[in-house]
Amino acid sequence: MAAPAKAVDALPAGTPGRTLLIACGALAREIVELIRVNDWQHLTVSCLPASWHNTPAKIPEGVRKRIRDARGRYDRILVLYGDCGTGGLLDQVLAEEGVERIDGPHCYAFYAGGEVFEALAEAEVGTFYLTDYLVRHFERLIVQGLGIDRHPELLPLYFGNYRKLVYLAQAADAELDAGAKAAAERLGLAFERHFTGYGGLGDFIAGHAQGAAAWRS
């Protein structure tokens, strides 16, 4: 299991407007970059292991623990997770704890935007999606994580019903583009790329960051 990413602290605990973002580790790089380029010093991010997507039952209580550990040290707590396969259990935890999360079933939807993602899904139901994070860690999370490296015969069992791989790109990066194309070839799928930037993730953080900053000023 990957170790949780360290929180990015900018201001002393208790500073008015201080907000904690509890996030999936697969979003850490993008969130930290958004905080850096926008100088949102009142935001702190604390990530849970991205590998928990393979065991989503861990996510709800893992998020609850982070929320409770942070009580009294932040003015606001937000959660940057979709439902992520928890079957509504994450939303139940957040309702009990009184904490808001970004809207959407998973990161593909809030990166692409709800309407765009729905259109992609309707165009081809058998679509496998990658983000920048998943391209970078394709070998470890997909090939090794599913045991395809050790048992190649599993490939058609996992991906036989897929027809297309859609890469939702957060960054304009030729190396990532090449990696995504190679992943599609490895899985025997048609390839399609859509540049999303930070999409709804950026919009959600910006909206709350600017509101908190205005309150502090």
Secondary structure as GFF3:
##gff-version 3
##sequence-region A 1 217
A	DSSP	beta_strand	19	24	.	.	.	ID=ss1
A	DSSP	three_ten_helix	25	27	.	.	.	ID=ss2
A	DSSP	alpha_helix	28	38	.	.	.	ID=ss3
A	DSSP	beta_strand	43	48	.	.	.	ID=ss4
A	DSSP	three_ten_helix	50	54	.	.	.	ID=ss5
A	DSSP	alpha_helix	58	70	.	.	.	ID=ss6
A	DSSP	beta_strand	76	80	.	.	.	ID=ss7
A	DSSP	alpha_helix	89	97	.	.	.	ID=ss8
A	DSSP	beta_strand	100	101	.	.	.	ID=ss9
A	DSSP	alpha_helix	107	112	.	.	.	ID=ss10
A	DSSP	alpha_helix	114	123	.	.	.	ID=ss11
A	DSSP	beta_strand	127	130	.	.	.	ID=ss12
A	DSSP	alpha_helix	132	136	.	.	.	ID=ss13
A	DSSP	alpha_helix	138	138	.	.	.	ID=ss14
A	DSSP	pi_helix	139	144	.	.	.	ID=ss15
A	DSSP	three_ten_helix	152	154	.	.	.	ID=ss16
A	DSSP	alpha_helix	155	159	.	.	.	ID=ss17
A	DSSP	beta_strand	164	169	.	.	.	ID=ss18
A	DSSP	alpha_helix	174	187	.	.	.	ID=ss19
A	DSSP	beta_strand	190	195	.	.	.	ID=ss20
A	DSSP	alpha_helix	199	216	.	.	.	ID=ss21
###
